[in-house]
Amino acid sequence: MTASHVTRPTLTKLAKPLRWIGAAPILALLMAMGLAFAPAGQAQELEGFWDDPFKDLQADVEQARDEGKAGVFAFFEMDECPFCHRMKTQVFTDPEVQEYIKEHFVTVSIDIEGDVMMTAPDGEQIKEKDFAFKKYRVRATPVMIFFDTEGEPALRYTGPTQSPEEFQQLMAFFASGAYKEPGMNFFKYKKQQ
């Protein structure tokens, strides 16, 4: 009679899944350190950058006009957009950008997938996603639209800027009124600077 060959789980096989339990505190510590050492702009949301949490563009246009600003800067974004994230963490956090935008614009952020009701420049009550898609055909993000002090969309830029300096040029292109010059576009404006 032959002995049957029975395999038994060895201690090593049983302990293998348990190794990760011991590693959990170390992983948690490393993740916490990563958050602690992240640049300030990435670790927290842009405090005070957006002027209008209620998304009332009609009131924003009036405010810009009353305060002598160039207009309203609307940033169309969505949560999963890496380019939006880059704009918010590397461009909008720049102190010179913040100073210039606060001096010349009223700012608002529009979630292109959002169900929050907002007020369009013409006074219409509309969901953010419908405002973005139906009124301005925003499908990809980021999209930046500068509204003049009459509530008209005067300048549209799709995609992220390459740097804070390029974003400042874009703001200056609008704020200076250069966008109104016949045959002028942002790329020509940049070359002239």
mmCIF file of the C-alpha atoms, coordinates in Angstrom:
data_MODEL
# 
_entry.id   MODEL 
# 
loop_
_atom_site.group_PDB 
_atom_site.id 
_atom_site.type_symbol 
_atom_site.label_atom_id 
_atom_site.label_alt_id 
_atom_site.label_comp_id 
_atom_site.label_asym_id 
_atom_site.label_entity_id 
_atom_site.label_seq_id 
_atom_site.pdbx_PDB_ins_code 
_atom_site.Cartn_x 
_atom_site.Cartn_y 
_atom_site.Cartn_z 
_atom_site.occupancy 
_atom_site.B_iso_or_equiv 
_atom_site.pdbx_formal_charge 
_atom_site.auth_seq_id 
_atom_site.auth_comp_id 
_atom_site.auth_asym_id 
_atom_site.auth_atom_id 
_atom_site.pdbx_PDB_model_num 
ATOM 1   C CA . MET A 1 1   ? 0.000   0.000  0.000   1.00 0.00 ? 1   MET A CA 1 
ATOM 2   C CA . THR A 1 2   ? 1.323   3.350  -0.907  1.00 0.00 ? 2   THR A CA 1 
ATOM 3   C CA . ALA A 1 3   ? 1.112   6.315  1.267   1.00 0.00 ? 3   ALA A CA 1 
ATOM 4   C CA . SER A 1 4   ? -1.100  9.025  -0.067  1.00 0.00 ? 4   SER A CA 1 
ATOM 5   C CA . HIS A 1 5   ? 0.657   12.252 -0.651  1.00 0.00 ? 5   HIS A CA 1 
ATOM 6   C CA . VAL A 1 6   ? -1.158  14.966 1.218   1.00 0.00 ? 6   VAL A CA 1 
ATOM 7   C CA . THR A 1 7   ? 0.050   18.541 1.047   1.00 0.00 ? 7   THR A CA 1 
ATOM 8   C CA . ARG A 1 8   ? -0.401  20.684 4.038   1.00 0.00 ? 8   ARG A CA 1 
ATOM 9   C CA . PRO A 1 9   ? -0.240  24.419 4.010   1.00 0.00 ? 9   PRO A CA 1 
ATOM 10  C CA . THR A 1 10  ? 3.098   25.465 5.286   1.00 0.00 ? 10  THR A CA 1 
ATOM 11  C CA . LEU A 1 11  ? 3.621   28.247 7.747   1.00 0.00 ? 11  LEU A CA 1 
ATOM 12  C CA . THR A 1 12  ? 5.133   30.397 5.011   1.00 0.00 ? 12  THR A CA 1 
ATOM 13  C CA . LYS A 1 13  ? 2.043   30.111 2.841   1.00 0.00 ? 13  LYS A CA 1 
ATOM 14  C CA . LEU A 1 14  ? -0.208  31.021 5.744   1.00 0.00 ? 14  LEU A CA 1 
ATOM 15  C CA . ALA A 1 15  ? 1.942   33.963 6.793   1.00 0.00 ? 15  ALA A CA 1 
ATOM 16  C CA . LYS A 1 16  ? 2.202   35.455 3.309   1.00 0.00 ? 16  LYS A CA 1 
ATOM 17  C CA . PRO A 1 17  ? -1.142  37.350 3.413   1.00 0.00 ? 17  PRO A CA 1 
ATOM 18  C CA . LEU A 1 18  ? -0.397  38.489 6.956   1.00 0.00 ? 18  LEU A CA 1 
ATOM 19  C CA . ARG A 1 19  ? 2.768   40.326 5.849   1.00 0.00 ? 19  ARG A CA 1 
ATOM 20  C CA . TRP A 1 20  ? 0.664   43.160 4.438   1.00 0.00 ? 20  TRP A CA 1 
ATOM 21  C CA . ILE A 1 21  ? -1.081  43.681 7.765   1.00 0.00 ? 21  ILE A CA 1 
ATOM 22  C CA . GLY A 1 22  ? 2.281   44.544 9.312   1.00 0.00 ? 22  GLY A CA 1 
ATOM 23  C CA . ALA A 1 23  ? 3.064   46.867 6.416   1.00 0.00 ? 23  ALA A CA 1 
ATOM 24  C CA . ALA A 1 24  ? -0.194  48.834 6.779   1.00 0.00 ? 24  ALA A CA 1 
ATOM 25  C CA . PRO A 1 25  ? 1.075   51.236 9.481   1.00 0.00 ? 25  PRO A CA 1 
ATOM 26  C CA . ILE A 1 26  ? 4.205   51.934 7.457   1.00 0.00 ? 26  ILE A CA 1 
ATOM 27  C CA . LEU A 1 27  ? 2.164   52.607 4.313   1.00 0.00 ? 27  LEU A CA 1 
ATOM 28  C CA . ALA A 1 28  ? -0.173  54.901 6.266   1.00 0.00 ? 28  ALA A CA 1 
ATOM 29  C CA . LEU A 1 29  ? 2.814   56.830 7.621   1.00 0.00 ? 29  LEU A CA 1 
ATOM 30  C CA . LEU A 1 30  ? 4.331   57.210 4.147   1.00 0.00 ? 30  LEU A CA 1 
ATOM 31  C CA . MET A 1 31  ? 1.021   58.440 2.728   1.00 0.00 ? 31  MET A CA 1 
ATOM 32  C CA . ALA A 1 32  ? 0.653   60.958 5.558   1.00 0.00 ? 32  ALA A CA 1 
ATOM 33  C CA . MET A 1 33  ? 4.199   62.196 4.963   1.00 0.00 ? 33  MET A CA 1 
ATOM 34  C CA . GLY A 1 34  ? 3.442   62.592 1.278   1.00 0.00 ? 34  GLY A CA 1 
ATOM 35  C CA . LEU A 1 35  ? 0.482   64.819 2.098   1.00 0.00 ? 35  LEU A CA 1 
ATOM 36  C CA . ALA A 1 36  ? 2.444   66.735 4.716   1.00 0.00 ? 36  ALA A CA 1 
ATOM 37  C CA . PHE A 1 37  ? 5.277   67.472 2.308   1.00 0.00 ? 37  PHE A CA 1 
ATOM 38  C CA . ALA A 1 38  ? 3.082   68.239 -0.722  1.00 0.00 ? 38  ALA A CA 1 
ATOM 39  C CA . PRO A 1 39  ? 3.367   71.817 -1.984  1.00 0.00 ? 39  PRO A CA 1 
ATOM 40  C CA . ALA A 1 40  ? 0.855   74.100 -0.277  1.00 0.00 ? 40  ALA A CA 1 
ATOM 41  C CA . GLY A 1 41  ? -1.064  74.693 -3.504  1.00 0.00 ? 41  GLY A CA 1 
ATOM 42  C CA . GLN A 1 42  ? -1.611  70.978 -3.957  1.00 0.00 ? 42  GLN A CA 1 
ATOM 43  C CA . ALA A 1 43  ? -2.463  70.119 -0.363  1.00 0.00 ? 43  ALA A CA 1 
ATOM 44  C CA . GLN A 1 44  ? -5.402  72.472 -0.104  1.00 0.00 ? 44  GLN A CA 1 
ATOM 45  C CA . GLU A 1 45  ? -8.022  74.081 -2.318  1.00 0.00 ? 45  GLU A CA 1 
ATOM 46  C CA . LEU A 1 46  ? -7.511  77.629 -3.607  1.00 0.00 ? 46  LEU A CA 1 
ATOM 47  C CA . GLU A 1 47  ? -8.808  79.653 -0.687  1.00 0.00 ? 47  GLU A CA 1 
ATOM 48  C CA . GLY A 1 48  ? -10.378 82.931 -1.738  1.00 0.00 ? 48  GLY A CA 1 
ATOM 49  C CA . PHE A 1 49  ? -9.499  82.565 -5.418  1.00 0.00 ? 49  PHE A CA 1 
ATOM 50  C CA . TRP A 1 50  ? -13.094 82.148 -6.607  1.00 0.00 ? 50  TRP A CA 1 
ATOM 51  C CA . ASP A 1 51  ? -15.225 85.221 -5.967  1.00 0.00 ? 51  ASP A CA 1 
ATOM 52  C CA . ASP A 1 52  ? -18.623 83.638 -6.535  1.00 0.00 ? 52  ASP A CA 1 
ATOM 53  C CA . PRO A 1 53  ? -19.519 80.354 -4.818  1.00 0.00 ? 53  PRO A CA 1 
ATOM 54  C CA . PHE A 1 54  ? -23.182 80.951 -5.785  1.00 0.00 ? 54  PHE A CA 1 
ATOM 55  C CA . LYS A 1 55  ? -22.364 81.136 -9.508  1.00 0.00 ? 55  LYS A CA 1 
ATOM 56  C CA . ASP A 1 56  ? -24.486 84.183 -10.317 1.00 0.00 ? 56  ASP A CA 1 
ATOM 57  C CA . LEU A 1 57  ? -22.831 85.470 -13.480 1.00 0.00 ? 57  LEU A CA 1 
ATOM 58  C CA . GLN A 1 58  ? -25.388 88.236 -13.897 1.00 0.00 ? 58  GLN A CA 1 
ATOM 59  C CA . ALA A 1 59  ? -24.353 89.668 -10.499 1.00 0.00 ? 59  ALA A CA 1 
ATOM 60  C CA . ASP A 1 60  ? -20.684 88.998 -11.300 1.00 0.00 ? 60  ASP A CA 1 
ATOM 61  C CA . VAL A 1 61  ? -20.906 91.068 -14.485 1.00 0.00 ? 61  VAL A CA 1 
ATOM 62  C CA . GLU A 1 62  ? -22.551 93.914 -12.550 1.00 0.00 ? 62  GLU A CA 1 
ATOM 63  C CA . GLN A 1 63  ? -19.858 93.679 -9.869  1.00 0.00 ? 63  GLN A CA 1 
ATOM 64  C CA . ALA A 1 64  ? -17.073 93.798 -12.475 1.00 0.00 ? 64  ALA A CA 1 
ATOM 65  C CA . ARG A 1 65  ? -18.673 96.838 -14.114 1.00 0.00 ? 65  ARG A CA 1 
ATOM 66  C CA . ASP A 1 66  ? -19.254 98.620 -10.765 1.00 0.00 ? 66  ASP A CA 1 
ATOM 67  C CA . GLU A 1 67  ? -15.676 97.969 -9.614  1.00 0.00 ? 67  GLU A CA 1 
ATOM 68  C CA . GLY A 1 68  ? -14.116 99.070 -12.915 1.00 0.00 ? 68  GLY A CA 1 
ATOM 69  C CA . LYS A 1 69  ? -12.748 95.605 -13.684 1.00 0.00 ? 69  LYS A CA 1 
ATOM 70  C CA . ALA A 1 70  ? -12.207 94.217 -17.178 1.00 0.00 ? 70  ALA A CA 1 
ATOM 71  C CA . GLY A 1 71  ? -14.853 91.527 -16.767 1.00 0.00 ? 71  GLY A CA 1 
ATOM 72  C CA . VAL A 1 72  ? -15.564 88.052 -15.431 1.00 0.00 ? 72  VAL A CA 1 
ATOM 73  C CA . PHE A 1 73  ? -13.155 85.131 -15.697 1.00 0.00 ? 73  PHE A CA 1 
ATOM 74  C CA . ALA A 1 74  ? -15.052 81.814 -15.891 1.00 0.00 ? 74  ALA A CA 1 
ATOM 75  C CA . PHE A 1 75  ? -13.057 78.601 -15.500 1.00 0.00 ? 75  PHE A CA 1 
ATOM 76  C CA . PHE A 1 76  ? -14.908 75.562 -16.875 1.00 0.00 ? 76  PHE A CA 1 
ATOM 77  C CA . GLU A 1 77  ? -13.580 72.400 -15.246 1.00 0.00 ? 77  GLU A CA 1 
ATOM 78  C CA . MET A 1 78  ? -14.365 68.910 -14.012 1.00 0.00 ? 78  MET A CA 1 
ATOM 79  C CA . ASP A 1 79  ? -13.009 66.910 -11.091 1.00 0.00 ? 79  ASP A CA 1 
ATOM 80  C CA . GLU A 1 80  ? -11.195 64.221 -13.079 1.00 0.00 ? 80  GLU A CA 1 
ATOM 81  C CA . CYS A 1 81  ? -9.388  66.665 -15.379 1.00 0.00 ? 81  CYS A CA 1 
ATOM 82  C CA . PRO A 1 82  ? -5.592  66.540 -14.867 1.00 0.00 ? 82  PRO A CA 1 
ATOM 83  C CA . PHE A 1 83  ? -5.095  69.771 -16.829 1.00 0.00 ? 83  PHE A CA 1 
ATOM 84  C CA . CYS A 1 84  ? -7.626  71.582 -14.618 1.00 0.00 ? 84  CYS A CA 1 
ATOM 85  C CA . HIS A 1 85  ? -5.785  70.291 -11.581 1.00 0.00 ? 85  HIS A CA 1 
ATOM 86  C CA . ARG A 1 86  ? -2.501  71.574 -13.000 1.00 0.00 ? 86  ARG A CA 1 
ATOM 87  C CA . MET A 1 87  ? -4.017  75.014 -13.622 1.00 0.00 ? 87  MET A CA 1 
ATOM 88  C CA . LYS A 1 88  ? -5.342  75.129 -10.053 1.00 0.00 ? 88  LYS A CA 1 
ATOM 89  C CA . THR A 1 89  ? -2.131  73.912 -8.403  1.00 0.00 ? 89  THR A CA 1 
ATOM 90  C CA . GLN A 1 90  ? 0.598   75.411 -10.594 1.00 0.00 ? 90  GLN A CA 1 
ATOM 91  C CA . VAL A 1 91  ? -0.899  78.482 -12.257 1.00 0.00 ? 91  VAL A CA 1 
ATOM 92  C CA . PHE A 1 92  ? -3.671  79.910 -10.071 1.00 0.00 ? 92  PHE A CA 1 
ATOM 93  C CA . THR A 1 93  ? -1.501  79.561 -6.950  1.00 0.00 ? 93  THR A CA 1 
ATOM 94  C CA . ASP A 1 94  ? 1.158   81.895 -8.360  1.00 0.00 ? 94  ASP A CA 1 
ATOM 95  C CA . PRO A 1 95  ? 1.128   85.131 -6.290  1.00 0.00 ? 95  PRO A CA 1 
ATOM 96  C CA . GLU A 1 96  ? 1.485   87.381 -9.362  1.00 0.00 ? 96  GLU A CA 1 
ATOM 97  C CA . VAL A 1 97  ? -1.403  85.600 -11.089 1.00 0.00 ? 97  VAL A CA 1 
ATOM 98  C CA . GLN A 1 98  ? -3.559  85.987 -7.979  1.00 0.00 ? 98  GLN A CA 1 
ATOM 99  C CA . GLU A 1 99  ? -2.731  89.673 -7.662  1.00 0.00 ? 99  GLU A CA 1 
ATOM 100 C CA . TYR A 1 100 ? -3.463  90.402 -11.343 1.00 0.00 ? 100 TYR A CA 1 
ATOM 101 C CA . ILE A 1 101 ? -6.686  88.413 -11.505 1.00 0.00 ? 101 ILE A CA 1 
ATOM 102 C CA . LYS A 1 102 ? -8.089  89.995 -8.321  1.00 0.00 ? 102 LYS A CA 1 
ATOM 103 C CA . GLU A 1 103 ? -7.319  93.458 -9.683  1.00 0.00 ? 103 GLU A CA 1 
ATOM 104 C CA . HIS A 1 104 ? -8.886  92.929 -13.115 1.00 0.00 ? 104 HIS A CA 1 
ATOM 105 C CA . PHE A 1 105 ? -11.558 90.213 -12.864 1.00 0.00 ? 105 PHE A CA 1 
ATOM 106 C CA . VAL A 1 106 ? -14.389 88.677 -10.902 1.00 0.00 ? 106 VAL A CA 1 
ATOM 107 C CA . THR A 1 107 ? -13.724 84.924 -10.884 1.00 0.00 ? 107 THR A CA 1 
ATOM 108 C CA . VAL A 1 108 ? -16.067 81.941 -11.025 1.00 0.00 ? 108 VAL A CA 1 
ATOM 109 C CA . SER A 1 109 ? -15.571 78.203 -11.486 1.00 0.00 ? 109 SER A CA 1 
ATOM 110 C CA . ILE A 1 110 ? -18.094 76.140 -13.468 1.00 0.00 ? 110 ILE A CA 1 
ATOM 111 C CA . ASP A 1 111 ? -18.263 72.333 -13.116 1.00 0.00 ? 111 ASP A CA 1 
ATOM 112 C CA . ILE A 1 112 ? -19.217 71.020 -16.567 1.00 0.00 ? 112 ILE A CA 1 
ATOM 113 C CA . GLU A 1 113 ? -20.777 67.957 -14.926 1.00 0.00 ? 113 GLU A CA 1 
ATOM 114 C CA . GLY A 1 114 ? -22.430 69.893 -12.101 1.00 0.00 ? 114 GLY A CA 1 
ATOM 115 C CA . ASP A 1 115 ? -26.119 69.854 -11.254 1.00 0.00 ? 115 ASP A CA 1 
ATOM 116 C CA . VAL A 1 116 ? -25.904 73.043 -9.196  1.00 0.00 ? 116 VAL A CA 1 
ATOM 117 C CA . MET A 1 117 ? -28.288 75.749 -10.374 1.00 0.00 ? 117 MET A CA 1 
ATOM 118 C CA . MET A 1 118 ? -26.616 78.973 -11.430 1.00 0.00 ? 118 MET A CA 1 
ATOM 119 C CA . THR A 1 119 ? -27.528 82.268 -13.051 1.00 0.00 ? 119 THR A CA 1 
ATOM 120 C CA . ALA A 1 120 ? -26.280 82.946 -16.573 1.00 0.00 ? 120 ALA A CA 1 
ATOM 121 C CA . PRO A 1 121 ? -25.218 86.495 -17.548 1.00 0.00 ? 121 PRO A CA 1 
ATOM 122 C CA . ASP A 1 122 ? -28.640 87.012 -19.168 1.00 0.00 ? 122 ASP A CA 1 
ATOM 123 C CA . GLY A 1 123 ? -30.413 86.073 -15.899 1.00 0.00 ? 123 GLY A CA 1 
ATOM 124 C CA . GLU A 1 124 ? -31.497 82.573 -16.934 1.00 0.00 ? 124 GLU A CA 1 
ATOM 125 C CA . GLN A 1 125 ? -31.517 79.981 -14.136 1.00 0.00 ? 125 GLN A CA 1 
ATOM 126 C CA . ILE A 1 126 ? -29.699 76.914 -15.459 1.00 0.00 ? 126 ILE A CA 1 
ATOM 127 C CA . LYS A 1 127 ? -27.676 73.925 -14.226 1.00 0.00 ? 127 LYS A CA 1 
ATOM 128 C CA . GLU A 1 128 ? -23.903 74.275 -14.504 1.00 0.00 ? 128 GLU A CA 1 
ATOM 129 C CA . LYS A 1 129 ? -23.624 71.349 -16.921 1.00 0.00 ? 129 LYS A CA 1 
ATOM 130 C CA . ASP A 1 130 ? -26.336 72.788 -19.194 1.00 0.00 ? 130 ASP A CA 1 
ATOM 131 C CA . PHE A 1 131 ? -24.751 76.233 -19.086 1.00 0.00 ? 131 PHE A CA 1 
ATOM 132 C CA . ALA A 1 132 ? -21.418 74.707 -20.087 1.00 0.00 ? 132 ALA A CA 1 
ATOM 133 C CA . PHE A 1 133 ? -22.638 72.369 -22.800 1.00 0.00 ? 133 PHE A CA 1 
ATOM 134 C CA . LYS A 1 134 ? -25.811 73.918 -24.211 1.00 0.00 ? 134 LYS A CA 1 
ATOM 135 C CA . LYS A 1 135 ? -24.818 77.579 -24.066 1.00 0.00 ? 135 LYS A CA 1 
ATOM 136 C CA . TYR A 1 136 ? -21.060 77.389 -24.689 1.00 0.00 ? 136 TYR A CA 1 
ATOM 137 C CA . ARG A 1 137 ? -20.489 73.898 -26.124 1.00 0.00 ? 137 ARG A CA 1 
ATOM 138 C CA . VAL A 1 138 ? -17.839 73.075 -23.535 1.00 0.00 ? 138 VAL A CA 1 
ATOM 139 C CA . ARG A 1 139 ? -17.027 69.397 -23.841 1.00 0.00 ? 139 ARG A CA 1 
ATOM 140 C CA . ALA A 1 140 ? -13.348 69.187 -22.914 1.00 0.00 ? 140 ALA A CA 1 
ATOM 141 C CA . THR A 1 141 ? -11.676 70.964 -20.046 1.00 0.00 ? 141 THR A CA 1 
ATOM 142 C CA . PRO A 1 142 ? -10.271 73.297 -19.048 1.00 0.00 ? 142 PRO A CA 1 
ATOM 143 C CA . VAL A 1 143 ? -11.983 76.085 -20.945 1.00 0.00 ? 143 VAL A CA 1 
ATOM 144 C CA . MET A 1 144 ? -11.553 79.694 -19.890 1.00 0.00 ? 144 MET A CA 1 
ATOM 145 C CA . ILE A 1 145 ? -14.099 82.266 -21.012 1.00 0.00 ? 145 ILE A CA 1 
ATOM 146 C CA . PHE A 1 146 ? -13.684 85.959 -20.326 1.00 0.00 ? 146 PHE A CA 1 
ATOM 147 C CA . PHE A 1 147 ? -17.000 87.825 -20.210 1.00 0.00 ? 147 PHE A CA 1 
ATOM 148 C CA . ASP A 1 148 ? -16.960 91.571 -20.830 1.00 0.00 ? 148 ASP A CA 1 
ATOM 149 C CA . THR A 1 149 ? -18.821 94.039 -18.616 1.00 0.00 ? 149 THR A CA 1 
ATOM 150 C CA . GLU A 1 150 ? -21.940 93.633 -20.761 1.00 0.00 ? 150 GLU A CA 1 
ATOM 151 C CA . GLY A 1 151 ? -22.042 89.895 -20.035 1.00 0.00 ? 151 GLY A CA 1 
ATOM 152 C CA . GLU A 1 152 ? -20.914 88.872 -23.509 1.00 0.00 ? 152 GLU A CA 1 
ATOM 153 C CA . PRO A 1 153 ? -18.334 86.110 -23.933 1.00 0.00 ? 153 PRO A CA 1 
ATOM 154 C CA . ALA A 1 154 ? -15.473 88.064 -25.458 1.00 0.00 ? 154 ALA A CA 1 
ATOM 155 C CA . LEU A 1 155 ? -12.550 85.636 -25.317 1.00 0.00 ? 155 LEU A CA 1 
ATOM 156 C CA . ARG A 1 156 ? -12.378 81.847 -25.107 1.00 0.00 ? 156 ARG A CA 1 
ATOM 157 C CA . TYR A 1 157 ? -9.270  79.765 -24.476 1.00 0.00 ? 157 TYR A CA 1 
ATOM 158 C CA . THR A 1 158 ? -9.374  75.967 -24.518 1.00 0.00 ? 158 THR A CA 1 
ATOM 159 C CA . GLY A 1 159 ? -6.761  73.921 -22.682 1.00 0.00 ? 159 GLY A CA 1 
ATOM 160 C CA . PRO A 1 160 ? -4.247  74.779 -19.997 1.00 0.00 ? 160 PRO A CA 1 
ATOM 161 C CA . THR A 1 161 ? -1.699  77.523 -20.334 1.00 0.00 ? 161 THR A CA 1 
ATOM 162 C CA . GLN A 1 162 ? 1.903   76.362 -20.259 1.00 0.00 ? 162 GLN A CA 1 
ATOM 163 C CA . SER A 1 163 ? 2.898   78.494 -17.287 1.00 0.00 ? 163 SER A CA 1 
ATOM 164 C CA . PRO A 1 164 ? 1.735   81.215 -14.909 1.00 0.00 ? 164 PRO A CA 1 
ATOM 165 C CA . GLU A 1 165 ? 3.451   83.732 -17.201 1.00 0.00 ? 165 GLU A CA 1 
ATOM 166 C CA . GLU A 1 166 ? 1.453   82.603 -20.220 1.00 0.00 ? 166 GLU A CA 1 
ATOM 167 C CA . PHE A 1 167 ? -1.762  82.828 -18.196 1.00 0.00 ? 167 PHE A CA 1 
ATOM 168 C CA . GLN A 1 168 ? -0.826  86.381 -17.182 1.00 0.00 ? 168 GLN A CA 1 
ATOM 169 C CA . GLN A 1 169 ? -0.355  87.198 -20.869 1.00 0.00 ? 169 GLN A CA 1 
ATOM 170 C CA . LEU A 1 170 ? -3.803  85.761 -21.595 1.00 0.00 ? 170 LEU A CA 1 
ATOM 171 C CA . MET A 1 171 ? -5.361  87.899 -18.868 1.00 0.00 ? 171 MET A CA 1 
ATOM 172 C CA . ALA A 1 172 ? -3.501  90.995 -20.117 1.00 0.00 ? 172 ALA A CA 1 
ATOM 173 C CA . PHE A 1 173 ? -4.628  90.271 -23.688 1.00 0.00 ? 173 PHE A CA 1 
ATOM 174 C CA . PHE A 1 174 ? -8.222  90.577 -22.500 1.00 0.00 ? 174 PHE A CA 1 
ATOM 175 C CA . ALA A 1 175 ? -7.833  93.271 -19.818 1.00 0.00 ? 175 ALA A CA 1 
ATOM 176 C CA . SER A 1 176 ? -5.906  95.597 -22.149 1.00 0.00 ? 176 SER A CA 1 
ATOM 177 C CA . GLY A 1 177 ? -8.578  95.318 -24.843 1.00 0.00 ? 177 GLY A CA 1 
ATOM 178 C CA . ALA A 1 178 ? -6.030  93.973 -27.350 1.00 0.00 ? 178 ALA A CA 1 
ATOM 179 C CA . TYR A 1 179 ? -8.458  91.159 -28.200 1.00 0.00 ? 179 TYR A CA 1 
ATOM 180 C CA . LYS A 1 180 ? -10.709 93.778 -29.871 1.00 0.00 ? 180 LYS A CA 1 
ATOM 181 C CA . GLU A 1 181 ? -8.082  94.817 -32.427 1.00 0.00 ? 181 GLU A CA 1 
ATOM 182 C CA . PRO A 1 182 ? -8.901  93.595 -35.960 1.00 0.00 ? 182 PRO A CA 1 
ATOM 183 C CA . GLY A 1 183 ? -6.846  90.550 -36.922 1.00 0.00 ? 183 GLY A CA 1 
ATOM 184 C CA . MET A 1 184 ? -5.378  90.210 -33.447 1.00 0.00 ? 184 MET A CA 1 
ATOM 185 C CA . ASN A 1 185 ? -5.350  86.890 -31.644 1.00 0.00 ? 185 ASN A CA 1 
ATOM 186 C CA . PHE A 1 186 ? -3.626  85.661 -28.518 1.00 0.00 ? 186 PHE A CA 1 
ATOM 187 C CA . PHE A 1 187 ? -0.742  84.022 -30.375 1.00 0.00 ? 187 PHE A CA 1 
ATOM 188 C CA . LYS A 1 188 ? 0.080   87.235 -32.262 1.00 0.00 ? 188 LYS A CA 1 
ATOM 189 C CA . TYR A 1 189 ? -0.235  89.170 -29.017 1.00 0.00 ? 189 TYR A CA 1 
ATOM 190 C CA . LYS A 1 190 ? 2.265   86.854 -27.290 1.00 0.00 ? 190 LYS A CA 1 
ATOM 191 C CA . LYS A 1 191 ? 4.788   87.346 -30.092 1.00 0.00 ? 191 LYS A CA 1 
ATOM 192 C CA . GLN A 1 192 ? 4.521   91.115 -29.737 1.00 0.00 ? 192 GLN A CA 1 
ATOM 193 C CA . GLN A 1 193 ? 5.222   91.024 -26.011 1.00 0.00 ? 193 GLN A CA 1 
# 
